[in-house]
Amino acid sequence: MSEGGTVRGSVGEAIREAAETLAPASDSARIDAELLMAHALGLSRSDMLVRAMRDPAPVGFEALVARRFAHEPVAYITGSADFYGLDLQVSPAVLIPRGDSETLIDAARDHFAHREPPARILDLGTGSGALLLAALSHWPRAEGVGLDASLPALRIADCNARKLGMADRIRFVRRSWRKGNWQRDLGTFDLVLCNPPYVEDDAPLEPQVRDYEPACALFAGAQGLDDYRILIPRLGDLLTAEAVAIFEIGFTQQADVTALAQNEGYRCACRQDLAGRPRAMIMQQGVGKETGNR
């Protein structure tokens, strides 16, 4: 790359150089470089790899690489992230959707595989809308409610719903569950999804998370359990008789969240993510106790 941000050589050469530059800052340096280049070119990564590798590298790519070298997440630089096959808009107002969270959608699909599909779905702490939109994309006759305390987050979620053609099936509600009577007038639901804050206040985090993602969506007290303690006792007001609630948990929190749920009379099971770690706590009302992984 030449001085002043003008890139010398081809797209392929610039990607190789960027991957070397990013290696000390990223475990996925090559992929990061490819995604940033595709963004700079206005192409999908696959289209770029197939037909643009010999084209001249664009002006401005070097600035994107510098932002990633400073640990800014690729998704915030490009403004988009993939979740369950959906291309979602993201910004620093929302957590970046992660593959681990797809475990909740897999668990919900398995639960309803031999049951009537859910008619109403609630996403608590909807953020970008990832969980709710993924669920509604699988059950096209369902309607949903997405609740979040952050107006900027709800704007992102609404943009994603409109882009995906689901806006007429969703009601977004600005409300904080840390304030009283937050569940008023929401109604009842066949499926409740939630990825609450669950990081311990003093937990060590990578710079790309600690310095860029919204703290209000990450931290939940000394044990990371504060929001589970608020939400689980209120679930009974939100669930139909045969409903299921599926919450994301930290991989060390299975026992604690299970205990909280069982104390409220829920039957619990836990689904593991692709790395074999506890990730999705599955809760049902008044049908005994079950604590195993699956």
Phi and psi restraints in degrees (value plus and minus 20) as a CYANA .aco file:
   2 SER   PHI    -107.3   -67.3
   2 SER   PSI     150.5   190.5
   3 GLU   PHI     -86.7   -46.7
   3 GLU   PSI     129.9   169.9
   4 GLY   PHI      66.7   106.7
   4 GLY   PSI     -15.4    24.6
   5 GLY   PHI      69.5   109.5
   5 GLY   PSI     -18.2    21.8
   6 THR   PHI    -103.6   -63.6
   6 THR   PSI     108.0   148.0
   7 VAL   PHI    -112.3   -72.3
   7 VAL   PSI     110.2   150.2
   8 ARG   PHI    -109.8   -69.8
   8 ARG   PSI     131.9   171.9
   9 GLY   PHI      62.8   102.8
   9 GLY   PSI    -187.8  -147.8
  10 SER   PHI    -109.1   -69.1
  10 SER   PSI     151.2   191.2
  11 VAL   PHI     -77.1   -37.1
  11 VAL   PSI     -66.0   -26.0
  12 GLY   PHI     -81.3   -41.3
  12 GLY   PSI     -61.9   -21.9
  13 GLU   PHI     -86.1   -46.1
  13 GLU   PSI     -60.8   -20.8
  14 ALA   PHI     -86.1   -46.1
  14 ALA   PSI     -56.8   -16.8
  15 ILE   PHI     -84.6   -44.6
  15 ILE   PSI     -64.2   -24.2
  16 ARG   PHI     -81.1   -41.1
  16 ARG   PSI     -63.8   -23.8
  17 GLU   PHI     -84.8   -44.8
  17 GLU   PSI     -61.1   -21.1
  18 ALA   PHI     -85.6   -45.6
  18 ALA   PSI     -58.8   -18.8
  19 ALA   PHI     -82.1   -42.1
  19 ALA   PSI     -59.4   -19.4
  20 GLU   PHI     -85.3   -45.3
  20 GLU   PSI     -60.1   -20.1
  21 THR   PHI     -84.2   -44.2
  21 THR   PSI     -60.1   -20.1
  22 LEU   PHI    -103.2   -63.2
  22 LEU   PSI     -33.3     6.7
  23 ALA   PHI     -72.8   -32.8
  23 ALA   PSI     -60.8   -20.8
  24 PRO   PHI     -89.3   -49.3
  24 PRO   PSI     -37.4     2.6
  25 ALA   PHI    -128.1   -88.1
  25 ALA   PSI     -30.6     9.4
  26 SER   PHI    -165.7  -125.7
  26 SER   PSI     118.9   158.9
  27 ASP   PHI     -99.8   -59.8
  27 ASP   PSI     -28.0    12.0
  28 SER   PHI    -147.4  -107.4
  28 SER   PSI      28.1    68.1
  29 ALA   PHI     -79.3   -39.3
  29 ALA   PSI     -63.5   -23.5
  30 ARG   PHI     -84.6   -44.6
  30 ARG   PSI     -66.5   -26.5
  31 ILE   PHI     -83.5   -43.5
  31 ILE   PSI     -62.1   -22.1
  32 ASP   PHI     -77.6   -37.6
  32 ASP   PSI     -65.7   -25.7
  33 ALA   PHI     -82.4   -42.4
  33 ALA   PSI     -60.6   -20.6
  34 GLU   PHI     -86.3   -46.3
  34 GLU   PSI     -61.9   -21.9
  35 LEU   PHI     -85.6   -45.6
  35 LEU   PSI     -60.1   -20.1
  36 LEU   PHI     -86.9   -46.9
  36 LEU   PSI     -59.9   -19.9
  37 MET   PHI     -86.1   -46.1
  37 MET   PSI     -63.5   -23.5
  38 ALA   PHI     -79.6   -39.6
  38 ALA   PSI     -59.6   -19.6
  39 HIS   PHI     -83.6   -43.6
  39 HIS   PSI     -63.6   -23.6
  40 ALA   PHI     -83.0   -43.0
  40 ALA   PSI     -52.9   -12.9
  41 LEU   PHI    -105.1   -65.1
  41 LEU   PSI     -34.6     5.4
  42 GLY   PHI      53.4    93.4
  42 GLY   PSI       9.3    49.3
  43 LEU   PHI    -141.6  -101.6
  43 LEU   PSI     142.1   182.1
  44 SER   PHI     -92.3   -52.3
  44 SER   PSI     136.7   176.7
  45 ARG   PHI     -79.3   -39.3
  45 ARG   PSI     -61.6   -21.6
  46 SER   PHI     -85.1   -45.1
  46 SER   PSI     -62.2   -22.2
  47 ASP   PHI     -83.0   -43.0
  47 ASP   PSI     -61.3   -21.3
  48 MET   PHI     -80.9   -40.9
  48 MET   PSI     -66.2   -26.2
  49 LEU   PHI     -84.5   -44.5
  49 LEU   PSI     -51.7   -11.7
  50 VAL   PHI    -100.7   -60.7
  50 VAL   PSI     -59.8   -19.8
  51 ARG   PHI    -151.7  -111.7
  51 ARG   PSI     -16.8    23.2
  52 ALA   PHI    -145.1  -105.1
  52 ALA   PSI     -15.8    24.2
  53 MET   PHI     -86.6   -46.6
  53 MET   PSI     -43.1    -3.1
  54 ARG   PHI    -118.8   -78.8
  54 ARG   PSI     -20.9    19.1
  55 ASP   PHI     -92.0   -52.0
  55 ASP   PSI     140.4   180.4
  56 PRO   PHI     -82.4   -42.4
  56 PRO   PSI     116.9   156.9
  57 ALA   PHI     -88.8   -48.8
  57 ALA   PSI     122.8   162.8
  58 PRO   PHI    -101.4   -61.4
  58 PRO   PSI     131.2   171.2
  59 VAL   PHI     -84.0   -44.0
  59 VAL   PSI     119.9   159.9
  60 GLY   PHI      81.8   121.8
  60 GLY   PSI     -36.0     4.0
  61 PHE   PHI     -82.9   -42.9
  61 PHE   PSI     -58.6   -18.6
  62 GLU   PHI     -80.1   -40.1
  62 GLU   PSI     -56.7   -16.7
  63 ALA   PHI     -86.7   -46.7
  63 ALA   PSI     -56.6   -16.6
  64 LEU   PHI     -85.6   -45.6
  64 LEU   PSI     -60.9   -20.9
  65 VAL   PHI     -83.5   -43.5
  65 VAL   PSI     -59.3   -19.3
  66 ALA   PHI     -82.9   -42.9
  66 ALA   PSI     -58.9   -18.9
  67 ARG   PHI     -84.3   -44.3
  67 ARG   PSI     -61.2   -21.2
  68 ARG   PHI     -88.8   -48.8
  68 ARG   PSI     -55.5   -15.5
  69 PHE   PHI     -83.0   -43.0
  69 PHE   PSI     -47.8    -7.8
  70 ALA   PHI    -104.4   -64.4
  70 ALA   PSI      -8.4    31.6
  71 HIS   PHI      60.7   100.7
  71 HIS   PSI     -12.9    27.1
  72 GLU   PHI     -85.2   -45.2
  72 GLU   PSI     111.2   151.2
  73 PRO   PHI     -81.5   -41.5
  73 PRO   PSI     123.2   163.2
  74 VAL   PHI     -76.3   -36.3
  74 VAL   PSI     -60.0   -20.0
  75 ALA   PHI     -81.7   -41.7
  75 ALA   PSI     -55.6   -15.6
  76 TYR   PHI     -93.8   -53.8
  76 TYR   PSI     -52.1   -12.1
  77 ILE   PHI     -88.5   -48.5
  77 ILE   PSI     -63.8   -23.8
  78 THR   PHI    -106.2   -66.2
  78 THR   PSI     -40.2    -0.2
  79 GLY   PHI      59.5    99.5
  79 GLY   PSI      -4.8    35.2
  80 SER   PHI    -169.5  -129.5
  80 SER   PSI     135.6   175.6
  81 ALA   PHI    -169.1  -129.1
  81 ALA   PSI     129.1   169.1
  82 ASP   PHI    -114.3   -74.3
  82 ASP   PSI     116.2   156.2
  83 PHE   PHI    -164.9  -124.9
  83 PHE   PSI      99.5   139.5
  84 TYR   PHI      32.0    72.0
  84 TYR   PSI      18.8    58.8
  85 GLY   PHI      63.2   103.2
  85 GLY   PSI     -18.2    21.8
  86 LEU   PHI    -122.1   -82.1
  86 LEU   PSI     118.0   158.0
  87 ASP   PHI    -111.7   -71.7
  87 ASP   PSI      91.9   131.9
  88 LEU   PHI    -132.3   -92.3
  88 LEU   PSI     121.6   161.6
  89 GLN   PHI     -94.7   -54.7
  89 GLN   PSI     117.7   157.7
  90 VAL   PHI    -156.5  -116.5
  90 VAL   PSI     140.4   180.4
  91 SER   PHI    -172.0  -132.0
  91 SER   PSI     153.2   193.2
  92 PRO   PHI     -82.3   -42.3
  92 PRO   PSI     -24.5    15.5
  93 ALA   PHI     -97.0   -57.0
  93 ALA   PSI     -34.1     5.9
  94 VAL   PHI    -153.2  -113.2
  94 VAL   PSI     133.4   173.4
  95 LEU   PHI     -83.2   -43.2
  95 LEU   PSI     128.8   168.8
  96 ILE   PHI     -97.3   -57.3
  96 ILE   PSI     103.5   143.5
  97 PRO   PHI     -79.1   -39.1
  97 PRO   PSI     117.1   157.1
  98 ARG   PHI    -139.3   -99.3
  98 ARG   PSI     134.8   174.8
  99 GLY   PHI     -79.2   -39.2
  99 GLY   PSI     -52.9   -12.9
 100 ASP   PHI     -77.4   -37.4
 100 ASP   PSI     -55.6   -15.6
 101 SER   PHI     -90.6   -50.6
 101 SER   PSI     -39.1     0.9
 102 GLU   PHI     -83.1   -43.1
 102 GLU   PSI     -39.7     0.3
 103 THR   PHI     -77.3   -37.3
 103 THR   PSI     -55.1   -15.1
 104 LEU   PHI     -85.3   -45.3
 104 LEU   PSI     -59.6   -19.6
 105 ILE   PHI     -89.2   -49.2
 105 ILE   PSI     -61.4   -21.4
 106 ASP   PHI     -79.1   -39.1
 106 ASP   PSI     -63.0   -23.0
 107 ALA   PHI     -83.5   -43.5
 107 ALA   PSI     -61.8   -21.8
 108 ALA   PHI     -85.2   -45.2
 108 ALA   PSI     -62.4   -22.4
 109 ARG   PHI     -82.5   -42.5
 109 ARG   PSI     -62.0   -22.0
 110 ASP   PHI     -84.5   -44.5
 110 ASP   PSI     -60.9   -20.9
 111 HIS   PHI     -80.7   -40.7
 111 HIS   PSI     -61.7   -21.7
 112 PHE   PHI    -114.7   -74.7
 112 PHE   PSI     -12.3    27.7
 113 ALA   PHI     -80.1   -40.1
 113 ALA   PSI     -54.3   -14.3
 114 HIS   PHI    -142.0  -102.0
 114 HIS   PSI       6.8    46.8
 115 ARG   PHI    -147.3  -107.3
 115 ARG   PSI     149.5   189.5
 116 GLU   PHI     -80.0   -40.0
 116 GLU   PSI     114.9   154.9
 117 PRO   PHI     -84.9   -44.9
 117 PRO   PSI     134.7   174.7
 118 PRO   PHI     -86.7   -46.7
 118 PRO   PSI     118.0   158.0
 119 ALA   PHI    -112.2   -72.2
 119 ALA   PSI     -53.0   -13.0
 120 ARG   PHI    -150.7  -110.7
 120 ARG   PSI     112.7   152.7
 121 ILE   PHI    -146.4  -106.4
 121 ILE   PSI     113.6   153.6
 122 LEU   PHI    -134.4   -94.4
 122 LEU   PSI     113.2   153.2
 123 ASP   PHI    -137.0   -97.0
 123 ASP   PSI      89.5   129.5
 124 LEU   PHI    -107.9   -67.9
 124 LEU   PSI     100.4   140.4
 125 GLY   PHI      55.3    95.3
 125 GLY   PSI      36.8    76.8
 126 THR   PHI     -87.7   -47.7
 126 THR   PSI     -47.6    -7.6
 127 GLY   PHI      37.6    77.6
 127 GLY   PSI    -141.5  -101.5
 128 SER   PHI     -92.0   -52.0
 128 SER   PSI     -27.8    12.2
 129 GLY   PHI      67.7   107.7
 129 GLY   PSI     -11.3    28.7
 130 ALA   PHI     -75.6   -35.6
 130 ALA   PSI     -72.9   -32.9
 131 LEU   PHI     -84.4   -44.4
 131 LEU   PSI     -66.4   -26.4
 132 LEU   PHI     -84.4   -44.4
 132 LEU   PSI     -64.7   -24.7
 133 LEU   PHI     -87.1   -47.1
 133 LEU   PSI     -57.8   -17.8
 134 ALA   PHI     -84.0   -44.0
 134 ALA   PSI     -62.3   -22.3
 135 ALA   PHI     -85.4   -45.4
 135 ALA   PSI     -65.5   -25.5
 136 LEU   PHI     -86.6   -46.6
 136 LEU   PSI     -48.8    -8.8
 137 SER   PHI     -88.2   -48.2
 137 SER   PSI     -46.6    -6.6
 138 HIS   PHI    -106.1   -66.1
 138 HIS   PSI     -52.9   -12.9
 139 TRP   PHI    -135.0   -95.0
 139 TRP   PSI      66.4   106.4
 140 PRO   PHI     -88.6   -48.6
 140 PRO   PSI     -31.4     8.6
 141 ARG   PHI    -116.8   -76.8
 141 ARG   PSI     -24.1    15.9
 142 ALA   PHI    -101.4   -61.4
 142 ALA   PSI     137.1   177.1
 143 GLU   PHI    -139.0   -99.0
 143 GLU   PSI     139.0   179.0
 144 GLY   PHI    -159.8  -119.8
 144 GLY   PSI     140.5   180.5
 145 VAL   PHI    -145.5  -105.5
 145 VAL   PSI     110.4   150.4
 146 GLY   PHI    -134.9   -94.9
 146 GLY   PSI     100.6   140.6
 147 LEU   PHI    -130.5   -90.5
 147 LEU   PSI     115.4   155.4
 148 ASP   PHI    -176.3  -136.3
 148 ASP   PSI     129.6   169.6
 149 ALA   PHI    -101.9   -61.9
 149 ALA   PSI     -35.1     4.9
 150 SER   PHI    -120.0   -80.0
 150 SER   PSI     100.2   140.2
 151 LEU   PHI     -85.2   -45.2
 151 LEU   PSI     -63.4   -23.4
 152 PRO   PHI     -78.8   -38.8
 152 PRO   PSI     -57.2   -17.2
 153 ALA   PHI     -84.8   -44.8
 153 ALA   PSI     -63.7   -23.7
 154 LEU   PHI     -83.9   -43.9
 154 LEU   PSI     -52.8   -12.8
 155 ARG   PHI     -85.2   -45.2
 155 ARG   PSI     -60.3   -20.3
 156 ILE   PHI     -83.2   -43.2
 156 ILE   PSI     -66.4   -26.4
 157 ALA   PHI     -80.3   -40.3
 157 ALA   PSI     -61.8   -21.8
 158 ASP   PHI     -84.7   -44.7
 158 ASP   PSI     -60.6   -20.6
 159 CYS   PHI     -79.7   -39.7
 159 CYS   PSI     -62.5   -22.5
 160 ASN   PHI     -85.9   -45.9
 160 ASN   PSI     -61.3   -21.3
 161 ALA   PHI     -82.0   -42.0
 161 ALA   PSI     -60.9   -20.9
 162 ARG   PHI     -87.7   -47.7
 162 ARG   PSI     -63.0   -23.0
 163 LYS   PHI     -81.6   -41.6
 163 LYS   PSI     -55.1   -15.1
 164 LEU   PHI    -111.4   -71.4
 164 LEU   PSI     -17.3    22.7
 165 GLY   PHI      53.3    93.3
 165 GLY   PSI       8.7    48.7
 166 MET   PHI    -136.8   -96.8
 166 MET   PSI     -13.8    26.2
 167 ALA   PHI     -79.7   -39.7
 167 ALA   PSI     -52.9   -12.9
 168 ASP   PHI     -96.5   -56.5
 168 ASP   PSI     -23.9    16.1
 169 ARG   PHI    -127.8   -87.8
 169 ARG   PSI     -17.9    22.1
 170 ILE   PHI    -148.9  -108.9
 170 ILE   PSI     119.2   159.2
 171 ARG   PHI    -134.1   -94.1
 171 ARG   PSI     101.1   141.1
 172 PHE   PHI    -117.5   -77.5
 172 PHE   PSI     115.4   155.4
 173 VAL   PHI    -146.9  -106.9
 173 VAL   PSI     105.7   145.7
 174 ARG   PHI    -109.2   -69.2
 174 ARG   PSI      91.6   131.6
 175 ARG   PHI    -183.8  -143.8
 175 ARG   PSI     123.6   163.6
 176 SER   PHI    -125.5   -85.5
 176 SER   PSI     107.4   147.4
 177 TRP   PHI     -93.3   -53.3
 177 TRP   PSI     -24.6    15.4
 178 ARG   PHI    -106.4   -66.4
 178 ARG   PSI     -16.0    24.0
 179 LYS   PHI    -138.0   -98.0
 179 LYS   PSI     132.0   172.0
 180 GLY   PHI     -83.2   -43.2
 180 GLY   PSI     131.4   171.4
 181 ASN   PHI      37.9    77.9
 181 ASN   PSI      12.6    52.6
 182 TRP   PHI     -88.0   -48.0
 182 TRP   PSI     -42.0    -2.0
 183 GLN   PHI    -108.0   -68.0
 183 GLN   PSI     -15.6    24.4
 184 ARG   PHI     -77.7   -37.7
 184 ARG   PSI     122.1   162.1
 185 ASP   PHI      36.8    76.8
 185 ASP   PSI      -5.1    34.9
 186 LEU   PHI     -99.9   -59.9
 186 LEU   PSI     -47.5    -7.5
 187 GLY   PHI      67.7   107.7
 187 GLY   PSI    -183.9  -143.9
 188 THR   PHI    -137.2   -97.2
 188 THR   PSI     140.3   180.3
 189 PHE   PHI    -157.8  -117.8
 189 PHE   PSI     131.0   171.0
 190 ASP   PHI    -105.0   -65.0
 190 ASP   PSI     -42.9    -2.9
 191 LEU   PHI    -163.2  -123.2
 191 LEU   PSI     106.7   146.7
 192 VAL   PHI    -136.8   -96.8
 192 VAL   PSI     105.6   145.6
 193 LEU   PHI    -133.6   -93.6
 193 LEU   PSI     125.6   165.6
 194 CYS   PHI    -178.8  -138.8
 194 CYS   PSI     108.6   148.6
 195 ASN   PHI    -138.2   -98.2
 195 ASN   PSI      63.5   103.5
 196 PRO   PHI    -100.5   -60.5
 196 PRO   PSI     149.0   189.0
 197 PRO   PHI     -79.4   -39.4
 197 PRO   PSI     113.3   153.3
 198 TYR   PHI    -166.2  -126.2
 198 TYR   PSI      -2.5    37.5
 199 VAL   PHI    -110.5   -70.5
 199 VAL   PSI     116.1   156.1
 200 GLU   PHI     -84.1   -44.1
 200 GLU   PSI     124.9   164.9
 201 ASP   PHI     -77.0   -37.0
 201 ASP   PSI     -53.8   -13.8
 202 ASP   PHI    -124.5   -84.5
 202 ASP   PSI      -2.4    37.6
 203 ALA   PHI     -87.8   -47.8
 203 ALA   PSI     116.8   156.8
 204 PRO   PHI     -94.0   -54.0
 204 PRO   PSI     109.4   149.4
 205 LEU   PHI    -145.2  -105.2
 205 LEU   PSI     133.2   173.2
 206 GLU   PHI     -83.9   -43.9
 206 GLU   PSI     128.5   168.5
 207 PRO   PHI     -75.6   -35.6
 207 PRO   PSI     -55.1   -15.1
 208 GLN   PHI     -87.9   -47.9
 208 GLN   PSI     -41.1    -1.1
 209 VAL   PHI    -111.7   -71.7
 209 VAL   PSI     -73.8   -33.8
 210 ARG   PHI     -79.1   -39.1
 210 ARG   PSI     -61.7   -21.7
 211 ASP   PHI    -111.8   -71.8
 211 ASP   PSI     -29.5    10.5
 212 TYR   PHI    -148.1  -108.1
 212 TYR   PSI     -56.1   -16.1
 213 GLU   PHI    -103.3   -63.3
 213 GLU   PSI     132.2   172.2
 214 PRO   PHI     -86.3   -46.3
 214 PRO   PSI     101.7   141.7
 215 ALA   PHI     -80.5   -40.5
 215 ALA   PSI     -53.3   -13.3
 216 CYS   PHI     -85.5   -45.5
 216 CYS   PSI     -40.9    -0.9
 217 ALA   PHI    -117.1   -77.1
 217 ALA   PSI     -20.5    19.5
 218 LEU   PHI    -128.9   -88.9
 218 LEU   PSI     -71.6   -31.6
 219 PHE   PHI    -114.5   -74.5
 219 PHE   PSI     121.3   161.3
 220 ALA   PHI    -165.8  -125.8
 220 ALA   PSI      31.6    71.6
 221 GLY   PHI      67.8   107.8
 221 GLY   PSI    -199.9  -159.9
 222 ALA   PHI     -81.4   -41.4
 222 ALA   PSI     -52.6   -12.6
 223 GLN   PHI    -126.2   -86.2
 223 GLN   PSI     -22.3    17.7
 224 GLY   PHI      53.5    93.5
 224 GLY   PSI      -2.0    38.0
 225 LEU   PHI    -132.8   -92.8
 225 LEU   PSI     -20.3    19.7
 226 ASP   PHI     -77.1   -37.1
 226 ASP   PSI     -62.2   -22.2
 227 ASP   PHI     -96.1   -56.1
 227 ASP   PSI     -52.1   -12.1
 228 TYR   PHI     -81.5   -41.5
 228 TYR   PSI     -59.3   -19.3
 229 ARG   PHI     -85.9   -45.9
 229 ARG   PSI     -48.3    -8.3
 230 ILE   PHI    -100.7   -60.7
 230 ILE   PSI     -65.8   -25.8
 231 LEU   PHI     -98.2   -58.2
 231 LEU   PSI     -65.6   -25.6
 232 ILE   PHI     -80.5   -40.5
 232 ILE   PSI     -61.8   -21.8
 233 PRO   PHI     -84.7   -44.7
 233 PRO   PSI     -38.0     2.0
 234 ARG   PHI    -116.8   -76.8
 234 ARG   PSI     -25.4    14.6
 235 LEU   PHI     -81.6   -41.6
 235 LEU   PSI     -52.9   -12.9
 236 GLY   PHI     -77.5   -37.5
 236 GLY   PSI     -46.7    -6.7
 237 ASP   PHI     -96.3   -56.3
 237 ASP   PSI     -31.5     8.5
 238 LEU   PHI    -134.8   -94.8
 238 LEU   PSI     -31.8     8.2
 239 LEU   PHI    -122.9   -82.9
 239 LEU   PSI     116.9   156.9
 240 THR   PHI     -91.4   -51.4
 240 THR   PSI     151.1   191.1
 241 ALA   PHI     -79.1   -39.1
 241 ALA   PSI     -56.7   -16.7
 242 GLU   PHI    -124.6   -84.6
 242 GLU   PSI      -3.6    36.4
 243 ALA   PHI     -93.3   -53.3
 243 ALA   PSI     144.7   184.7
 244 VAL   PHI    -150.4  -110.4
 244 VAL   PSI     121.3   161.3
 245 ALA   PHI    -134.2   -94.2
 245 ALA   PSI     113.6   153.6
 246 ILE   PHI    -148.0  -108.0
 246 ILE   PSI      96.4   136.4
 247 PHE   PHI    -133.2   -93.2
 247 PHE   PSI     119.4   159.4
 248 GLU   PHI     -95.5   -55.5
 248 GLU   PSI     123.4   163.4
 249 ILE   PHI    -152.3  -112.3
 249 ILE   PSI     138.1   178.1
 250 GLY   PHI     -91.4   -51.4
 250 GLY   PSI     131.4   171.4
 251 PHE   PHI     -88.2   -48.2
 251 PHE   PSI     -30.3     9.7
 252 THR   PHI    -120.7   -80.7
 252 THR   PSI     -15.7    24.3
 253 GLN   PHI    -125.7   -85.7
 253 GLN   PSI     -14.0    26.0
 254 GLN   PHI     -76.8   -36.8
 254 GLN   PSI     -69.2   -29.2
 255 ALA   PHI     -83.7   -43.7
 255 ALA   PSI     -62.9   -22.9
 256 ASP   PHI     -87.4   -47.4
 256 ASP   PSI     -64.4   -24.4
 257 VAL   PHI     -91.3   -51.3
 257 VAL   PSI     -56.3   -16.3
 258 THR   PHI     -78.7   -38.7
 258 THR   PSI     -65.1   -25.1
 259 ALA   PHI     -82.3   -42.3
 259 ALA   PSI     -62.7   -22.7
 260 LEU   PHI     -80.1   -40.1
 260 LEU   PSI     -64.0   -24.0
 261 ALA   PHI     -89.8   -49.8
 261 ALA   PSI     -63.1   -23.1
 262 GLN   PHI     -85.2   -45.2
 262 GLN   PSI     -52.9   -12.9
 263 ASN   PHI     -83.9   -43.9
 263 ASN   PSI     -42.1    -2.1
 264 GLU   PHI    -116.9   -76.9
 264 GLU   PSI     -13.6    26.4
 265 GLY   PHI      69.7   109.7
 265 GLY   PSI      -2.9    37.1
 266 TYR   PHI    -113.9   -73.9
 266 TYR   PSI     125.4   165.4
 267 ARG   PHI    -105.1   -65.1
 267 ARG   PSI     114.4   154.4
 268 CYS   PHI    -144.2  -104.2
 268 CYS   PSI     120.7   160.7
 269 ALA   PHI    -157.6  -117.6
 269 ALA   PSI     137.8   177.8
 270 CYS   PHI    -148.4  -108.4
 270 CYS   PSI     110.3   150.3
 271 ARG   PHI    -122.7   -82.7
 271 ARG   PSI     118.2   158.2
 272 GLN   PHI    -109.6   -69.6
 272 GLN   PSI     132.1   172.1
 273 ASP   PHI    -102.0   -62.0
 273 ASP   PSI    -195.4  -155.4
 274 LEU   PHI     -85.5   -45.5
 274 LEU   PSI     -41.1    -1.1
 275 ALA   PHI    -107.9   -67.9
 275 ALA   PSI     -16.5    23.5
 276 GLY   PHI      60.3   100.3
 276 GLY   PSI       0.1    40.1
 277 ARG   PHI    -124.3   -84.3
 277 ARG   PSI     123.7   163.7
 278 PRO   PHI     -75.9   -35.9
 278 PRO   PSI     110.8   150.8
 279 ARG   PHI    -160.2  -120.2
 279 ARG   PSI     -57.6   -17.6
 280 ALA   PHI    -140.2  -100.2
 280 ALA   PSI      94.0   134.0
 281 MET   PHI    -109.4   -69.4
 281 MET   PSI     101.7   141.7
 282 ILE   PHI    -127.4   -87.4
 282 ILE   PSI     101.3   141.3
 283 MET   PHI    -145.4  -105.4
 283 MET   PSI     114.0   154.0
 284 GLN   PHI    -151.3  -111.3
 284 GLN   PSI     132.4   172.4
 285 GLN   PHI    -102.9   -62.9
 285 GLN   PSI     121.7   161.7
 286 GLY   PHI      32.5    72.5
 286 GLY   PSI      15.1    55.1
 287 VAL   PHI    -150.5  -110.5
 287 VAL   PSI      14.2    54.2
 288 GLY   PHI      70.0   110.0
 288 GLY   PSI    -180.4  -140.4
 289 LYS   PHI    -149.3  -109.3
 289 LYS   PSI     119.9   159.9
 290 GLU   PHI    -170.2  -130.2
 290 GLU   PSI     109.5   149.5
 291 THR   PHI    -145.5  -105.5
 291 THR   PSI     -14.9    25.1
 292 GLY   PHI     -97.7   -57.7
 292 GLY   PSI     144.8   184.8
 293 ASN   PHI    -105.1   -65.1
 293 ASN   PSI     140.1   180.1
